[in-house]
Amino acid sequence: MNFRAFTSTVYRSRAIQALSGSVALTLLIVQLTLFYPSIYEQYESQIIEQSRVELALVRAAFFNADPEQISVPDTLLSDSLVGLVLVDASGRLLLNKGNTFDYVHDSGASVTESGTVHSENWTIPAKTSSLSGIGFIEREQIVNAALFKALGLSAFALLTSLTGALVAMFGAHRWYVGPIEQLIGALRDSRENSEGQLPESIEVTDGNDLRPLAEEFNGLIEAQRKAARQVKVKQQYLEFAAHHDPLTHLPNRLMFEDTLKRTVTETIASGLKFAVFLVDLDNFKFFNDQYGHLVGDKMVAEVGNRLRTMMRDIDLVARLDGDEFVVIQRDVEDTDSAEEVARRIMNVATAPYEYRGFTLKTAVSVGISSFPDDVHVQQDEHMLGEEIVNNAAVALQEAKSNGKNQYQLFNEKMRLRLTARIRLEQDLKIALQDEQFEVYYQPKINIHTRQCTGAEALVRWRHPVNGFVSPDAFVPVCEETGLIIELGAWILRTACIKTRELQEQGYPGLNVAVNISAVQFTDGGLLPMVVRALEESGLASELLELEITESAVMHDPEEVILSLHELSEHGMKLAIDDFGTGYSSLAYLKRFPVNTLKIDRAFITDISSDNDDVAIVEAVLGLGKHFNMKVVAEGVEDEEQLNFLKAQGCDIAQGYFISKPLSSEQYNHWLERWPYGVQSGSVIRMPELPAPDRTGTDD
């Protein structure tokens, strides 16, 4: 017997003892309460009867007696009447006979009693007058009889109480302890056989004493089962919610990563292959803007359901984030089968979808990476999973860069580009710390006076190993990584300080144009950055021109309009760079507080021979004139182009015919040698001079 069972047994024994004792005590008290009053009443009745009998005998003996000649018959005194005292009416003692306990006749004296002898005061009629008497009656026999009877009844009551206690003990064991022990045993057996689960219901036959109690316990067990089922359902729901996407009900990123690790391990063990497909909806932001987020969510859910339906049960379709899905296809035979799956994914995902009267259709790009062909199998399994997903992401980015709505297989060329891209990003961070960047200046002139009006600030990167790196190679990376924020602030501050220095050297009318990235516009810190650069350099705000590309302007027109107005209110000049190469809306253009339009060099290069370029340039010049904007022509490379632009009313020219981009020191020398001079604070038209001598401008 274990400790718990022993303790339970002790408690039950004590409970039975307490119950039996209570029954015995109760019965004893009840019986004694009933017996003793009757014994006492009988005792009192016998006393009264004894006194009445003795008084009658005394009266009979002295009824005709002469007080002067009183005599007591020998038979009058007995075992009951042991003494007698008679006194006449005058108080004279007539008789003192028997055991009167040394009675002294004295007025006011008390009568002495002893033991079981009691005195009774009587009035006895005599022949001539009544006598007063005191009878001494022995009541020992009556007392002994009452005591014997009381003892007998007490013994009977005690015996009856003990019998009742035994009956109570037996009944408690029969109707309480026994059923409880059987029920506990049944519960213990059910629990031990349930192996950690909820116990089974207790089976009892009809008429069994345990049935009512068993039904109560069965009700409790069933309630526990119901609660356990509810807990299990909630646990299953939480488990599902933790590993599935709430919109599409597909596995989420967490479940995908777990499955990917397991798939890598199983594939290494089996020697088979699998492929990862990253699927991304093209231009989904514009889809949401056009139809609303509710319709967008329906489209995402529909694409997810289509992908899940087309794949096998052994494959996995998961939603990573937003409009991006991932597919793991197991047991891939070769590249051709992976491409076939990619084509099916695109066909299924791009099929029209009817919703609330709308015919919805989207395009998708797919990046594919295969295991183990596209990974370095020597590394850790966890890293293998990360590598194959990264490779698929690189292939997806390649598909989007090549025009979207297509699939791309990862290859070594992409790996090399990815490695170079990572190395370039690391070098850029070091370049910012080590001040490897330089600002170059490409002069601009007034076409009519040929005076220098200022310059455009251009960034150059002098790599310690690779030499000069083209801005086309590193600026996009800076924009993607956010480094353009820090780099752009440095370029702006450097250009403003340089221009202010030139003004102090005698060129007060020079201005400077600085390119602003679309990332800087959306960052929210553009205006504070510009104001800080002007304050640190001391440059007047009207001599700073900020250039933003046409595509960046149209990325979020309403937000850009607010930012442009804030800059304009602080006195800065604003220019749209590469105008004509994007998709500007004239409705927005008239709302932009822009001062300058810059014609892209692509329309200037063949202006002497291409009528289409001539038409475009004339159209841009007409727009500039209509909106009262200056027009700057980029990429001017000969006199003929310059004269044509002058004839068409163009304001500013910039290009290699005037000068290539110059370092800070070269810019100083160029300004000193430029034969047409530099505009002052107020522009003065000067007579035209021969074409400039470009000798030495390439230094």
C-alpha positions as CSV (number, residue, x, y, z in Angstrom):
1,M,0.0,0.0,0.0
2,N,1.4,3.4,-1.0
3,F,1.4,6.4,1.2
4,R,-1.6,8.0,-0.4
5,A,-3.7,4.8,0.0
6,F,-2.5,4.4,3.6
7,T,-3.5,8.0,4.3
8,S,-6.9,7.5,2.7
9,T,-7.4,4.3,4.8
10,V,-6.5,6.2,8.1
11,Y,-8.9,9.0,7.2
12,R,-11.7,6.5,6.5
13,S,-11.0,4.6,9.8
14,R,-11.2,7.8,11.8
15,A,-14.4,8.8,10.1
16,I,-16.0,5.5,11.0
17,Q,-14.8,5.8,14.6
18,A,-16.2,9.3,14.9
19,L,-19.5,8.2,13.4
20,S,-19.8,5.2,15.8
21,G,-18.9,7.2,18.8
22,S,-21.4,9.8,17.9
23,V,-24.1,7.2,17.5
24,A,-23.2,5.6,20.9
25,L,-23.1,8.8,22.8
26,T,-26.3,10.0,21.2
27,L,-28.2,6.8,22.1
28,L,-26.8,6.9,25.7
29,I,-27.8,10.4,26.3
30,V,-31.3,9.8,24.8
31,Q,-31.9,6.7,27.0
32,L,-30.6,8.4,30.1
33,T,-32.7,11.4,29.5
34,L,-35.8,9.1,29.2
35,F,-34.9,6.6,32.1
36,Y,-33.7,8.8,35.0
37,P,-36.8,11.1,35.3
38,S,-39.0,8.0,35.5
39,I,-36.7,6.4,38.2
40,Y,-36.8,9.6,40.2
41,E,-40.6,9.9,39.9
42,Q,-41.0,6.3,41.1
43,Y,-38.6,7.0,44.0
44,E,-40.6,10.0,45.0
45,S,-43.9,8.1,44.8
46,Q,-42.5,5.3,47.0
47,I,-41.4,7.9,49.6
48,I,-44.8,9.5,49.6
49,E,-46.5,6.1,49.9
50,Q,-44.2,5.0,52.8
51,S,-44.9,8.2,54.7
52,R,-48.6,7.9,54.1
53,V,-48.6,4.2,55.4
54,E,-46.6,5.0,58.5
55,L,-48.8,8.0,59.3
56,A,-51.9,5.9,59.0
57,L,-50.5,3.3,61.4
58,V,-49.5,6.0,63.9
59,R,-53.0,7.6,63.7
60,A,-54.7,4.3,64.1
61,A,-52.6,3.5,67.2
62,F,-53.3,6.8,69.0
63,F,-56.9,7.5,67.8
64,N,-58.6,7.0,71.2
65,A,-55.5,7.4,73.4
66,D,-55.5,9.6,76.5
67,P,-52.7,12.0,76.3
68,E,-52.0,11.5,79.9
69,Q,-51.6,7.7,79.4
70,I,-49.8,7.4,76.1
71,S,-48.3,4.0,75.3
72,V,-46.7,2.8,72.1
73,P,-47.5,-0.7,70.9
74,D,-44.4,-2.8,70.3
75,T,-45.4,-3.5,66.8
76,L,-45.7,0.2,65.8
77,L,-42.0,0.7,65.5
78,S,-40.5,-1.3,62.7
79,D,-37.7,-1.4,60.2
80,S,-39.5,1.5,58.4
81,L,-40.6,3.7,61.4
82,V,-37.5,3.6,63.6
83,G,-38.4,6.5,66.0
84,L,-41.4,8.6,67.2
85,V,-41.8,11.8,69.2
86,L,-45.3,13.0,70.5
87,V,-46.0,16.5,71.9
88,D,-49.4,17.6,73.2
89,A,-51.1,20.8,72.4
90,S,-49.4,22.7,75.2
91,G,-46.0,21.7,74.0
92,R,-45.4,19.1,76.6
93,L,-43.3,16.1,75.4
94,L,-45.4,13.0,75.7
95,L,-43.3,10.4,73.9
96,N,-39.7,10.0,72.6
97,K,-39.2,6.5,71.7
98,G,-37.0,4.6,69.2
99,N,-34.1,6.1,67.2
100,T,-34.9,9.8,67.4
101,F,-31.2,10.8,67.0
102,D,-30.9,12.4,70.5
103,Y,-34.0,14.5,70.0
104,V,-34.1,17.4,72.5
105,H,-37.5,19.0,73.1
106,D,-36.8,22.6,73.0
107,S,-38.8,25.3,71.3
108,G,-37.1,26.2,68.0
109,A,-34.7,23.3,68.0
110,S,-34.2,21.5,64.8
111,V,-34.5,17.9,64.2
112,T,-31.3,16.0,63.4
113,E,-31.4,13.4,60.6
114,S,-28.7,10.9,59.6
115,G,-28.0,8.8,56.5
116,T,-31.2,7.4,55.0
117,V,-33.4,8.3,58.0
118,H,-35.7,11.2,57.3
119,S,-38.2,13.0,59.8
120,E,-41.8,13.7,59.0
121,N,-44.0,16.2,60.9
122,W,-47.4,14.7,61.6
123,T,-50.7,15.8,63.2
124,I,-52.3,12.9,65.1
125,P,-55.9,13.2,66.4
126,A,-56.2,11.9,70.0
127,K,-59.1,11.3,72.5
128,T,-59.2,14.8,73.9
129,S,-57.1,16.9,71.5
130,S,-54.7,16.6,68.6
131,L,-51.1,15.7,69.1
132,S,-48.1,16.8,67.2
133,G,-45.7,14.1,66.2
134,I,-42.3,13.6,64.5
135,G,-41.8,10.3,62.8
136,F,-38.3,9.1,61.9
137,I,-38.6,6.9,58.8
138,E,-35.9,4.6,57.4
139,R,-35.8,4.9,53.6
140,E,-32.6,2.9,52.9
141,Q,-34.6,0.1,51.2
142,I,-36.3,2.6,48.8
143,V,-33.1,4.4,48.0
144,N,-31.2,1.1,47.4
145,A,-34.0,-0.1,45.2
146,A,-33.9,3.2,43.2
147,L,-30.2,3.0,42.8
148,F,-30.2,-0.6,41.7
149,K,-32.8,0.2,39.2
150,A,-30.9,3.2,37.9
151,L,-27.7,1.1,37.6
152,G,-29.6,-1.6,35.7
153,L,-31.2,0.9,33.3
154,S,-27.8,2.6,32.8
155,A,-26.2,-0.7,31.9
156,F,-29.0,-1.4,29.6
157,A,-28.6,2.0,28.0
158,L,-24.9,1.5,27.6
159,L,-25.4,-1.9,26.1
160,T,-28.0,-0.5,23.7
161,S,-25.6,2.4,22.7
162,L,-22.8,0.0,22.0
163,T,-25.1,-2.1,20.0
164,G,-26.2,1.0,18.0
165,A,-22.6,2.0,17.5
166,L,-21.8,-1.4,16.1
167,V,-24.8,-1.2,13.8
168,A,-23.8,2.3,12.7
169,M,-20.2,1.1,12.1
170,F,-21.4,-1.9,10.1
171,G,-23.9,0.3,8.2
172,A,-21.2,3.0,7.5
173,H,-18.9,0.3,6.1
174,R,-21.7,-1.4,4.2
175,W,-23.3,1.8,2.7
176,Y,-20.4,4.3,2.7
177,V,-16.9,3.0,3.2
178,G,-17.4,-0.1,1.0
179,P,-18.9,1.7,-1.9
180,I,-16.4,4.5,-1.8
181,E,-13.5,2.0,-1.7
182,Q,-14.9,0.1,-4.6
183,L,-15.5,3.3,-6.5
184,I,-12.0,4.6,-5.8
185,G,-10.6,1.2,-6.9
186,A,-12.6,1.4,-10.1
187,L,-11.3,4.9,-10.8
188,R,-7.7,3.9,-10.0
189,D,-7.9,0.9,-12.3
190,S,-9.4,3.1,-15.1
191,R,-6.7,5.7,-14.6
192,E,-3.9,3.2,-14.6
193,N,-5.3,1.5,-17.8
194,S,-5.8,4.9,-19.6
195,E,-2.0,5.5,-20.1
196,G,-2.1,9.2,-19.3
197,Q,-5.5,9.8,-21.0
198,L,-8.7,10.6,-19.3
199,P,-10.2,7.7,-17.4
200,E,-12.9,5.5,-18.9
201,S,-16.4,5.7,-17.6
202,I,-17.2,3.3,-14.7
203,E,-19.5,0.5,-15.6
204,V,-21.9,-0.7,-12.9
205,T,-25.0,-2.9,-13.2
206,D,-28.5,-1.8,-12.4
207,G,-29.4,-2.0,-8.8
208,N,-25.8,-1.7,-7.7
209,D,-25.4,0.5,-4.7
210,L,-22.6,2.3,-6.5
211,R,-24.7,3.3,-9.5
212,P,-25.8,6.8,-8.3
213,L,-22.3,7.7,-7.2
214,A,-20.8,6.2,-10.4
215,E,-23.1,8.2,-12.5
216,E,-22.0,11.3,-10.8
217,F,-18.3,10.4,-11.4
218,N,-19.1,9.5,-15.0
219,G,-20.7,12.9,-15.4
220,L,-17.5,14.5,-14.1
221,I,-15.3,12.4,-16.5
222,E,-17.5,13.3,-19.4
223,A,-17.2,17.0,-18.5
224,Q,-13.4,16.6,-18.4
225,R,-13.5,14.9,-21.8
226,K,-15.5,17.8,-23.3
227,A,-13.1,20.3,-21.8
228,A,-10.1,18.3,-23.1
229,R,-11.7,18.2,-26.6
230,Q,-12.2,22.0,-26.5
231,V,-8.6,22.5,-25.4
232,K,-7.4,20.2,-28.1
233,V,-9.4,22.1,-30.7
234,K,-7.9,25.4,-29.5
235,Q,-4.4,23.9,-29.5
236,Q,-4.9,22.7,-33.1
237,Y,-6.2,26.2,-34.1
238,L,-3.2,27.9,-32.5
239,E,-0.8,25.4,-34.1
240,F,-2.4,26.0,-37.5
241,A,-2.4,29.8,-37.0
242,A,1.3,29.7,-36.0
243,H,2.3,27.9,-39.2
244,H,-0.2,29.2,-41.8
245,D,-1.0,32.5,-43.5
246,P,-4.4,33.9,-42.4
247,L,-5.4,35.2,-45.9
248,T,-4.6,32.2,-48.1
249,H,-4.4,29.4,-45.4
250,L,-1.2,28.3,-47.0
251,P,1.9,27.5,-45.0
252,N,3.7,30.7,-43.8
253,R,7.4,31.5,-43.8
254,L,8.0,29.7,-40.5
255,M,6.5,26.4,-41.8
256,F,8.3,26.9,-45.2
257,E,11.7,27.2,-43.5
258,D,11.1,24.1,-41.4
259,T,10.0,22.1,-44.5
260,L,12.9,23.4,-46.4
261,K,15.4,22.2,-43.8
262,R,13.7,18.8,-43.7
263,T,13.6,18.6,-47.5
264,V,17.4,19.4,-47.7
265,T,18.2,16.6,-45.2
266,E,16.0,14.1,-47.0
267,T,17.3,15.0,-50.4
268,I,20.9,14.6,-49.3
269,A,20.1,11.2,-47.9
270,S,18.2,10.0,-50.9
271,G,20.4,11.5,-53.6
272,L,17.3,13.0,-55.4
273,K,16.8,16.6,-56.4
274,F,14.2,19.3,-55.7
275,A,13.6,22.8,-56.9
276,V,12.5,26.1,-55.3
277,F,10.2,28.5,-57.3
278,L,9.8,32.1,-56.0
279,V,6.6,33.5,-57.5
280,D,5.9,37.3,-57.3
281,L,3.0,39.2,-58.8
282,D,4.2,42.0,-61.1
283,N,3.1,45.6,-60.4
284,F,0.8,44.4,-57.6
285,K,0.9,47.9,-56.0
286,F,-0.8,49.4,-59.0
287,F,-3.3,46.5,-58.9
288,N,-4.2,47.4,-55.3
289,D,-4.3,51.1,-56.2
290,Q,-6.7,50.5,-59.1
291,Y,-9.1,47.9,-57.6
292,G,-8.5,48.4,-53.8
293,H,-6.9,46.2,-51.2
294,L,-10.0,44.0,-50.7
295,V,-9.9,43.0,-54.4
296,G,-6.1,42.7,-54.1
297,D,-6.5,40.3,-51.2
298,K,-9.0,38.2,-53.2
299,M,-6.5,38.0,-56.0
300,V,-3.7,36.9,-53.8
301,A,-5.9,34.3,-52.2
302,E,-7.0,33.1,-55.6
303,V,-3.5,32.8,-56.9
304,G,-2.5,30.9,-53.7
305,N,-5.4,28.5,-54.1
306,R,-4.5,27.9,-57.8
307,L,-0.9,27.1,-57.0
308,R,-1.9,24.7,-54.2
309,T,-4.3,22.9,-56.5
310,M,-1.8,22.4,-59.3
311,M,1.0,21.0,-57.2
312,R,1.2,17.5,-55.8
313,D,0.6,16.5,-52.2
314,I,4.4,15.9,-51.7
315,D,5.2,19.5,-52.8
316,L,4.8,22.6,-50.7
317,V,3.1,25.9,-51.6
318,A,3.6,28.7,-49.1
319,R,3.0,32.5,-48.9
320,L,6.1,34.3,-47.8
321,D,4.9,37.9,-47.7
322,G,2.5,40.2,-49.5
323,D,2.3,39.1,-53.1
324,E,5.2,36.6,-52.9
325,F,4.8,32.8,-53.0
326,V,7.3,30.0,-52.8
327,V,6.9,26.5,-54.2
328,I,9.1,23.4,-53.3
329,Q,8.9,20.7,-55.9
330,R,10.3,17.4,-54.8
331,D,11.9,14.7,-56.9
332,V,12.7,17.0,-59.9
333,E,14.3,15.0,-62.7
334,D,16.1,17.8,-64.6
335,T,16.0,21.4,-65.6
336,D,13.4,20.8,-68.3
337,S,10.9,19.5,-65.8
338,A,11.5,22.5,-63.6
339,E,10.9,24.8,-66.6
340,E,7.7,22.9,-67.4
341,V,6.5,23.5,-63.8
342,A,7.4,27.2,-64.1
343,R,5.3,27.5,-67.3
344,R,2.4,25.8,-65.6
345,I,2.7,28.2,-62.6
346,M,2.6,31.2,-64.9
347,N,-0.3,29.9,-66.9
348,V,-2.4,29.1,-63.8
349,A,-1.5,32.3,-62.0
350,T,-2.2,34.6,-64.9
351,A,-5.5,33.1,-66.0
352,P,-8.4,35.6,-65.8
353,Y,-10.3,35.7,-62.5
354,E,-14.0,36.9,-62.2
355,Y,-14.9,38.8,-59.1
356,R,-17.9,41.0,-58.6
357,G,-18.2,41.8,-62.2
358,F,-14.5,42.4,-62.7
359,T,-12.3,40.3,-64.9
360,L,-9.1,40.4,-63.1
361,K,-5.8,39.3,-64.6
362,T,-2.3,39.6,-63.2
363,A,1.2,38.8,-64.4
364,V,3.9,36.9,-62.4
365,S,7.6,36.6,-62.5
366,V,9.3,33.3,-61.4
367,G,12.8,32.6,-60.1
368,I,14.0,29.0,-60.1
369,S,16.9,27.4,-58.2
370,S,17.6,23.6,-58.1
371,F,19.2,21.5,-55.4
372,P,21.9,20.4,-55.4
373,D,23.0,21.8,-58.7
374,D,22.8,25.5,-57.7
375,V,24.4,25.2,-54.2
376,H,27.8,24.5,-52.7
377,V,27.1,21.2,-50.9
378,Q,30.1,21.4,-48.7
379,Q,28.5,23.9,-46.4
380,D,26.1,23.4,-43.5
381,E,22.7,22.1,-44.3
382,H,21.1,25.2,-42.8
383,M,23.2,27.4,-45.0
384,L,22.2,25.2,-48.0
385,G,18.6,26.1,-47.5
386,E,19.3,29.8,-47.3
387,E,21.5,29.6,-50.4
388,I,19.0,28.0,-52.6
389,V,16.3,30.5,-51.6
390,N,18.7,33.4,-52.2
391,N,19.6,31.9,-55.6
392,A,15.9,31.8,-56.5
393,A,15.5,35.4,-55.3
394,V,18.4,36.4,-57.6
395,A,16.8,34.6,-60.5
396,L,13.5,36.3,-59.7
397,Q,15.2,39.7,-59.7
398,E,16.7,38.8,-63.1
399,A,13.2,38.0,-64.4
400,K,11.9,41.3,-63.3
401,S,14.9,43.2,-64.6
402,N,14.4,41.6,-68.0
403,G,10.8,42.9,-68.4
404,K,8.8,40.8,-65.9
405,N,6.1,38.2,-66.7
406,Q,8.7,35.5,-67.3
407,Y,10.7,32.9,-65.4
408,Q,14.5,32.6,-65.0
409,L,16.7,29.7,-64.0
410,F,19.5,30.5,-61.7
411,N,23.0,30.2,-63.3
412,E,26.6,30.8,-62.5
413,K,26.6,34.2,-64.3
414,M,23.9,35.3,-61.8
415,R,26.0,34.0,-59.0
416,L,28.9,36.0,-60.2
417,R,26.8,39.1,-60.5
418,L,25.4,38.5,-57.0
419,T,28.9,38.1,-55.6
420,A,30.0,41.3,-57.4
421,R,26.9,43.0,-56.1
422,I,27.6,42.1,-52.5
423,R,31.3,43.0,-52.9
424,L,30.3,46.4,-54.4
425,E,27.9,47.1,-51.5
426,Q,30.7,46.4,-49.0
427,D,33.2,48.6,-51.0
428,L,30.6,51.4,-51.0
429,K,30.3,51.3,-47.2
430,I,34.1,51.5,-46.9
431,A,34.2,54.2,-49.5
432,L,31.9,56.4,-47.4
433,Q,34.1,55.9,-44.4
434,D,37.4,56.5,-46.2
435,E,36.1,59.5,-48.2
436,Q,36.9,57.8,-51.6
437,F,34.1,59.9,-53.4
438,E,34.8,63.1,-55.2
439,V,32.5,65.7,-56.6
440,Y,33.0,66.7,-60.3
441,Y,31.4,69.7,-62.0
442,Q,30.2,69.9,-65.6
443,P,29.8,73.6,-66.6
444,K,26.6,75.0,-68.2
445,I,26.4,78.1,-70.4
446,N,23.8,80.5,-71.5
447,I,23.3,79.7,-75.2
448,H,22.8,83.3,-76.2
449,T,25.7,84.9,-74.3
450,R,27.8,81.8,-73.8
451,Q,28.5,82.9,-70.3
452,C,28.9,80.2,-67.7
453,T,25.9,80.1,-65.5
454,G,27.1,77.4,-63.2
455,A,27.6,73.7,-63.2
456,E,26.0,70.3,-62.5
457,A,27.6,68.5,-59.5
458,L,28.3,64.8,-60.4
459,V,29.7,62.2,-58.1
460,R,32.8,60.2,-58.9
461,W,34.2,57.2,-57.0
462,R,38.0,56.7,-57.1
463,H,38.3,53.0,-56.0
464,P,41.7,52.3,-54.5
465,V,42.1,49.1,-56.7
466,N,39.7,49.5,-59.6
467,G,40.2,53.2,-60.2
468,F,37.2,55.3,-61.2
469,V,33.9,53.5,-61.0
470,S,31.1,54.6,-63.3
471,P,28.1,56.2,-61.4
472,D,25.8,54.0,-63.5
473,A,27.4,51.0,-61.7
474,F,27.2,52.1,-58.0
475,V,24.4,54.7,-57.8
476,P,21.6,52.1,-58.3
477,V,23.2,50.0,-55.6
478,C,23.3,53.0,-53.2
479,E,19.7,53.6,-53.9
480,E,18.7,50.0,-53.2
481,T,20.7,49.8,-50.0
482,G,19.8,53.3,-48.7
483,L,23.4,54.5,-48.8
484,I,22.3,57.2,-51.2
485,I,20.9,59.1,-48.2
486,E,24.3,59.6,-46.6
487,L,26.1,59.9,-50.0
488,G,23.5,62.4,-51.3
489,A,23.8,64.6,-48.2
490,W,27.6,64.7,-48.6
491,I,27.4,65.6,-52.3
492,L,25.0,68.4,-51.6
493,R,27.0,69.8,-48.8
494,T,30.3,69.6,-50.8
495,A,28.7,71.2,-53.9
496,C,27.3,74.1,-51.9
497,I,30.6,74.8,-50.1
498,K,32.5,74.7,-53.4
499,T,30.0,77.1,-55.1
500,R,30.2,79.5,-52.1
501,E,34.0,79.4,-52.3
502,L,33.8,80.3,-56.0
503,Q,31.5,83.3,-55.3
504,E,34.1,84.5,-52.8
505,Q,36.7,84.2,-55.5
506,G,34.9,86.6,-57.8
507,Y,32.1,84.5,-59.4
508,P,29.0,85.7,-57.5
509,G,26.4,84.6,-60.1
510,L,27.4,81.0,-60.3
511,N,24.8,78.4,-59.3
512,V,25.1,74.7,-58.9
513,A,22.7,71.8,-59.8
514,V,22.6,68.7,-57.6
515,N,20.8,65.5,-58.5
516,I,18.3,64.2,-56.0
517,S,17.4,60.5,-55.9
518,A,13.8,59.3,-55.7
519,V,14.9,57.5,-52.5
520,Q,15.8,60.9,-50.9
521,F,12.4,62.2,-51.9
522,T,10.5,59.4,-50.2
523,D,12.8,59.3,-47.2
524,G,11.1,62.4,-45.7
525,G,14.4,64.1,-44.7
526,L,15.1,66.0,-47.9
527,L,14.1,69.5,-46.9
528,P,16.0,69.4,-43.5
529,M,19.1,68.1,-45.3
530,V,19.0,70.9,-48.0
531,V,18.4,73.6,-45.4
532,R,21.3,72.3,-43.3
533,A,23.6,72.2,-46.3
534,L,22.7,75.8,-47.2
535,E,23.2,77.0,-43.6
536,E,26.6,75.3,-43.3
537,S,27.9,76.6,-46.6
538,G,26.3,80.1,-46.5
539,L,25.1,79.6,-50.1
540,A,22.0,81.6,-51.1
541,S,19.0,79.2,-51.7
542,E,18.2,80.7,-55.2
543,L,21.7,79.6,-56.4
544,L,20.9,76.0,-55.6
545,E,19.0,73.9,-58.2
546,L,17.8,70.4,-57.3
547,E,17.4,68.0,-60.2
548,I,15.1,65.0,-60.0
549,T,14.4,62.5,-62.8
550,E,11.1,62.4,-64.6
551,S,10.4,58.8,-63.6
552,A,11.1,59.7,-59.9
553,V,8.7,62.6,-60.1
554,M,5.9,60.4,-61.5
555,H,6.5,57.5,-58.9
556,D,4.2,59.2,-56.4
557,P,3.0,62.5,-58.0
558,E,0.9,63.8,-55.2
559,E,3.6,63.2,-52.5
560,V,6.2,64.7,-54.8
561,I,4.1,67.8,-55.5
562,L,4.0,68.5,-51.7
563,S,7.7,68.0,-51.4
564,L,8.5,70.2,-54.4
565,H,6.3,73.1,-53.1
566,E,8.1,72.9,-49.7
567,L,11.5,73.2,-51.4
568,S,10.3,76.0,-53.7
569,E,8.9,78.0,-50.7
570,H,12.5,77.9,-49.3
571,G,13.8,79.5,-52.5
572,M,15.4,76.5,-54.2
573,K,15.2,76.1,-57.9
574,L,13.8,72.8,-59.2
575,A,14.5,71.0,-62.4
576,I,13.2,67.8,-64.1
577,D,16.1,65.8,-65.5
578,D,16.0,63.5,-68.6
579,F,12.7,65.0,-69.6
580,G,11.0,63.1,-72.3
581,T,12.3,59.6,-71.3
582,G,9.7,58.8,-68.8
583,Y,5.9,59.0,-68.7
584,S,5.1,62.4,-67.5
585,S,1.5,63.6,-67.4
586,L,1.0,67.1,-68.6
587,A,-1.8,67.4,-66.1
588,Y,0.8,66.9,-63.3
589,L,3.5,68.9,-65.0
590,K,1.5,72.1,-64.8
591,R,1.1,71.6,-61.0
592,F,4.8,71.1,-60.4
593,P,6.6,74.3,-59.2
594,V,9.5,73.4,-61.6
595,N,11.8,76.1,-63.0
596,T,13.8,74.0,-65.5
597,L,13.3,71.2,-67.9
598,K,16.4,69.3,-69.0
599,I,16.2,67.6,-72.5
600,D,17.9,64.2,-72.4
601,R,21.0,63.7,-74.4
602,A,19.4,60.9,-76.4
603,F,17.3,63.6,-78.3
604,I,20.3,65.9,-78.8
605,T,22.8,63.4,-80.3
606,D,21.1,63.0,-83.7
607,I,19.3,66.4,-83.8
608,S,21.1,67.4,-87.0
609,S,19.8,64.3,-88.9
610,D,16.8,62.9,-87.1
611,N,13.5,64.7,-87.7
612,D,11.8,62.8,-84.8
613,D,14.4,64.2,-82.4
614,V,13.9,67.7,-83.8
615,A,10.2,67.4,-83.2
616,I,10.7,66.2,-79.7
617,V,13.1,69.0,-78.9
618,E,10.8,71.6,-80.4
619,A,7.9,70.2,-78.3
620,V,9.9,70.3,-75.1
621,L,11.0,73.9,-75.8
622,G,7.4,74.8,-76.5
623,L,6.3,73.3,-73.2
624,G,9.1,75.2,-71.4
625,K,8.1,78.5,-73.0
626,H,4.4,77.8,-72.2
627,F,5.0,77.0,-68.6
628,N,7.6,79.8,-68.3
629,M,10.4,77.3,-67.6
630,K,14.1,77.4,-68.6
631,V,15.1,74.5,-70.9
632,V,18.6,72.9,-70.6
633,A,19.9,70.8,-73.4
634,E,22.2,67.9,-72.2
635,G,24.8,66.2,-74.4
636,V,25.7,69.1,-76.7
637,E,28.8,67.9,-78.6
638,D,29.3,70.3,-81.6
639,E,28.6,73.8,-82.8
640,E,25.9,72.8,-85.2
641,Q,23.8,71.4,-82.3
642,L,24.4,74.5,-80.3
643,N,23.3,76.8,-83.1
644,F,20.2,74.8,-83.7
645,L,19.2,74.9,-80.0
646,K,19.9,78.7,-80.0
647,A,17.7,79.1,-83.0
648,Q,14.9,77.1,-81.3
649,G,15.1,79.3,-78.2
650,C,16.8,76.9,-75.8
651,D,18.2,78.7,-72.8
652,I,21.1,76.6,-71.3
653,A,23.5,74.1,-72.9
654,Q,25.6,71.4,-71.3
655,G,27.9,68.8,-72.9
656,Y,31.3,67.8,-74.0
657,F,31.4,70.7,-76.6
658,I,31.5,73.0,-73.6
659,S,33.4,70.8,-71.1
660,K,33.4,67.3,-69.7
661,P,32.9,66.9,-65.9
662,L,35.8,68.5,-64.1
663,S,37.4,68.0,-60.7
664,S,37.2,70.9,-58.2
665,E,40.6,72.2,-59.1
666,Q,40.0,71.7,-62.9
667,Y,36.7,73.6,-62.6
668,N,38.6,76.6,-61.1
669,H,41.1,76.6,-64.0
670,W,38.3,76.3,-66.6
671,L,36.5,79.3,-65.2
672,E,39.6,81.3,-65.4
673,R,40.2,80.4,-69.1
674,W,36.6,80.4,-70.4
675,P,36.7,83.2,-72.9
676,Y,33.0,84.3,-72.5
677,G,33.2,84.9,-68.8
678,V,30.8,84.1,-66.0
679,Q,27.5,85.6,-65.4
680,S,27.2,88.0,-62.6
681,G,24.3,88.5,-60.3
682,S,22.4,90.2,-63.1
683,V,22.6,88.5,-66.5
684,I,24.1,90.8,-69.2
685,R,23.9,89.8,-72.9
686,M,27.3,90.0,-74.5
687,P,28.1,89.9,-78.2
688,E,28.7,86.5,-79.7
689,L,32.3,85.4,-80.0
690,P,33.9,82.6,-82.0
691,A,33.5,79.1,-80.9
692,P,35.5,78.3,-77.7
693,D,38.9,76.7,-77.8
694,R,38.3,73.3,-76.2
695,T,42.0,72.6,-75.9
696,G,42.9,71.5,-72.5
697,T,39.3,71.0,-71.2
698,D,39.8,67.3,-71.0
699,D,42.5,67.5,-68.3
